[in-house]
């Protein structure tokens, strides 16, 4: 509390100096508490208004229709689609081995099947 001592008058009376010091400490603590309380009220007001705005936006979104479907039905369908998309298999799969063997044996140029006459 060096700052408070700088506000104390230069008196030799130690008791008076301590009394002034206690008063200043109490005043500073009350002021800090007041500032904190005001800031808390402002924050609480801002949070309340933000939450209210968010809730209103969510209610508006869920009450809307996208195309002929309500929002919630469309959301369920989209989640189902995305889940199926994750399960897709992207690698090649040979359905018939005999067809694969025939295709491997045929003559190709630039990946296309050609006859022997076309190859010459």
ABEGO torsion letter per residue (X at the ends): XAAAAAABBBBABAAAAAAAAAAAAAAAAAAAAAAAAAAAAAAAAAAAAAAAAAAAAAAAAAABBBEABBAAAAAAAAAAAAAAAAABBABBBBABAAAAAAAAABBBBGGBBBBAAAAX
